[in-house]
Amino acid sequence: MPSIVRLAAVAALVFAGGVGALRTPRPQTVIVRDAHSKREVTLIGCMHYNPASINLAEQCVVETEGLGAVVVESCESRWRRTQEISPLGSPGRRLLPSEMMAAAAVAEERGVPLSLGDADVGDLGPRLKELLIESLRDLLSPAGWKRIYDDLARGAALAFDTSDLDGDNLKLEDFLRPDILLGFLASAGRYPLAAFVKAPVQFGTFAAVVVAGGFALDQAALDADVAIAAGDTSPAIAALSAALIAIDVVFPIVAGRLLLVAFLEERNVRLARSITEAGERSRGNVVAVLGALHVNGVARLLKDPATYPAGKAGTWWSDDLMGSAPGSK
């Protein structure tokens, strides 16, 4: 959308006058009043790299009245890498357009600051390792299984139970619209490609481990089935079968805990804290561009007047950060 068209749309909205109540949200968005900053917050639940989500993020930043800040689900190191491989007008930007870059571009045109609201990727790795070790230890005792169950039950409720949100939540039908479904193939291709371009060594290592591990497990299961079918009841085959069953049971439990606790619950707190800080510092309304799975959990935190746990908030992005070392500002 040309800049003059965007600015004309903003002028028309301002001329139309403000409203006291919250606006009616578009599909894929939730609009809440932040109980902490008292500002209106538009949460955009994106399917990353989906053309429909990209257009929606751009439109919301254009149309939001009294906009004080835009928050994106990224961190300083990831955003710097994004700027390096996909500067404005580059082949990388055309090949891997994203809803966050689209929102940031419009925010810059409107003179609105950008906050990188997510936990730093450098902190996420150690946290995942810590939680993985804790989970493996917990598997060894009944009390540990209870802790795992509590985490899974709480995480699942926070992510998927929306009964306490009074309708201020994303719904399945938000993502069953034709434009979202048609853009799914673009998302499916761009997401792994972006991960590879941003971190080729890490992505390649991860992919190799997944493929090799999957192949090894499949081969072991096949060998065990053949041996059992042939009447082999040796301790080695019994142990192999037991190990495979244990892996089938343990893997989804541990992976679920990592996903619900480290990837969702704890990052939701960081994102919500960043959104509140953005509203307080800018003294304006906030648009937050998030992955869809984060929206309902973040909305719950924003609506709850309880104080956030102590911790970091977002990084305010500025041009001088491009030339600085990560975390130096």
MODALIN-V759833 format. One record per residue. N is the residue number from 1. SS is DSSP state (H for helix, E for strand, C for the rest). OMEGA is omega in whole degrees, -180 to 180 (NA if undefined). D_FIRST is the distance of its C-alpha to the first C-alpha in whole Angstrom. Layout:
n ss omega d_first
N SS OMEGA D_FIRST
N SS OMEGA D_FIRST
This chain:
n ss omega d_first
1 C -179 0
2 C -177 4
3 H -177 6
4 H 178 8
5 H 178 7
6 H -177 7
7 H 177 10
8 H 179 11
9 H 178 11
10 H -180 13
11 H 180 15
12 H 179 16
13 H 179 17
14 H -180 19
15 H -178 21
16 H 176 21
17 C -179 24
18 C 178 24
19 C -178 26
20 C -178 29
21 C 177 29
22 C 179 26
23 C 174 23
24 C -176 23
25 C 171 21
26 C 169 19
27 C -180 20
28 C 178 20
29 E 173 21
30 E 178 24
31 E -179 24
32 E 171 27
33 E -180 29
34 C -179 30
35 C -177 34
36 C -178 34
37 C -178 31
38 C -180 31
39 C 175 28
40 E -179 25
41 E 174 24
42 E 178 21
43 E 180 22
44 E 180 19
45 E -171 21
46 E 160 19
47 C -169 21
48 C 177 20
49 C 178 18
50 C -179 17
51 H 179 14
52 H 177 14
53 H 178 15
54 H 179 12
55 H -179 9
56 H 180 12
57 H 179 12
58 H -178 9
59 H -178 9
60 H 178 13
61 H 178 12
62 H -166 10
63 H -176 13
64 C 178 16
65 C 178 18
66 C -175 21
67 E 179 19
68 E -176 21
69 E 172 20
70 E 179 18
71 E 178 21
72 E -180 20
73 C 178 23
74 C 178 24
75 C -175 27
76 H -176 27
77 H 178 28
78 H -178 26
79 H 177 23
80 H 179 25
81 H 177 25
82 H 180 22
83 H -179 21
84 H -175 23
85 H -177 23
86 C 177 19
87 C -177 18
88 C 178 14
89 C -177 14
90 C 174 17
91 H 178 19
92 H 179 19
93 H 179 15
94 H -179 15
95 H -175 18
96 C 176 18
97 C 180 14
98 C 179 15
99 H -180 14
100 H 178 16
101 H 178 14
102 H 179 10
103 H -180 12
104 H -180 14
105 H 179 11
106 H 178 10
107 H 179 13
108 H 178 14
109 H 180 12
110 H -178 14
111 C -177 17
112 C -179 18
113 E -179 20
114 E 176 20
115 E 175 23
116 E -164 24
117 C -172 26
118 C 174 28
119 C -179 31
120 C -178 31
121 H 178 32
122 H 177 35
123 H -176 37
124 H -179 36
125 H 177 38
126 H 180 41
127 H 177 40
128 H 179 40
129 H 179 43
130 H -178 45
131 H 177 44
132 H 179 45
133 H 178 49
134 H -179 49
135 H 179 48
136 H 176 51
137 H -178 54
138 H 179 53
139 C -175 54
140 C -178 57
141 C 177 58
142 H 178 58
143 H 178 57
144 H 177 54
145 H 178 53
146 H 179 53
147 H 178 50
148 H 180 48
149 H -179 48
150 H 179 48
151 H -179 44
152 H -179 43
153 H 180 44
154 H -179 42
155 H 179 39
156 H 179 39
157 H 180 39
158 H -177 37
159 H -168 34
160 H 178 35
161 C -177 37
162 C -175 35
163 C -178 38
164 C -175 38
165 C 176 34
166 C 178 35
167 C 179 32
168 C -176 29
169 C 173 29
170 C 180 27
171 C -179 28
172 H -177 29
173 H 175 27
174 H -175 24
175 H 177 24
176 C 178 25
177 C -177 22
178 H -177 22
179 H 177 18
180 H -179 20
181 H 179 23
182 H 180 21
183 C -176 19
184 H -179 22
185 H 177 23
186 H 178 20
187 H -176 21
188 H 179 25
189 H -175 24
190 H -174 22
191 H 178 24
192 H 178 27
193 H 178 26
194 H 179 24
195 H 180 27
196 H -178 29
197 H -177 27
198 H -177 27
199 C -173 31
200 H -178 32
201 H -179 36
202 H -179 36
203 H 179 34
204 H 178 36
205 H 180 39
206 H -179 38
207 H -180 37
208 H 180 41
209 H -180 42
210 H -178 41
211 H -179 42
212 H 179 45
213 H 178 46
214 H 179 45
215 H -179 47
216 H 179 50
217 H 178 50
218 H -180 50
219 H 179 53
220 H 178 55
221 H 179 54
222 H 179 55
223 H 180 58
224 H 180 59
225 H -180 59
226 H -179 61
227 H -180 64
228 H 178 64
229 H 179 64
230 C 177 67
231 C -179 69
232 C 179 68
233 C -178 69
234 C 178 69
235 H -179 68
236 H -180 65
237 H 177 64
238 H 179 64
239 H 179 62
240 H 179 60
241 H 180 59
242 H 180 59
243 H 180 57
244 H 177 54
245 H 179 54
246 H 178 54
247 H 179 51
248 H -179 49
249 H -172 50
250 H -174 49
251 H -180 46
252 H 179 44
253 H -179 45
254 H 179 45
255 H 178 41
256 H 179 41
257 H 178 42
258 H -178 40
259 H -173 37
260 H -177 37
261 H -173 39
262 H -176 37
263 H -176 34
264 H -171 33
265 H -176 35
266 H 177 36
267 H 176 32
268 H 179 31
269 H 179 34
270 H -180 32
271 H 179 28
272 H 179 30
273 H 179 31
274 H 180 28
275 H 178 26
276 H 179 29
277 H 180 30
278 H 178 26
279 H -179 27
280 H -176 30
281 H -178 29
282 H -177 26
283 C 179 27
284 C 177 24
285 E -172 23
286 E 168 21
287 E -180 19
288 E -178 20
289 E -171 19
290 E 167 22
291 E -172 23
292 H -177 24
293 H -179 28
294 H -165 28
295 H -176 26
296 H 178 29
297 H 178 32
298 H 178 30
299 H 180 29
300 H -180 33
301 H -179 34
302 H -178 31
303 H -178 33
304 C -178 37
305 C 179 38
306 C -179 40
307 C 176 40
308 C 170 38
309 C 180 40
310 C 180 40
311 C -177 38
312 C 171 35
313 C -173 32
314 C 174 28
315 E 178 28
316 E -175 26
317 E 174 23
318 C -175 24
319 H -176 24
320 H 177 27
321 H -180 27
322 H -177 26
323 H -178 30
324 C 177 32
325 C 179 34
326 C 175 33
327 C -178 34
328 C 180 35
329 C NA 33
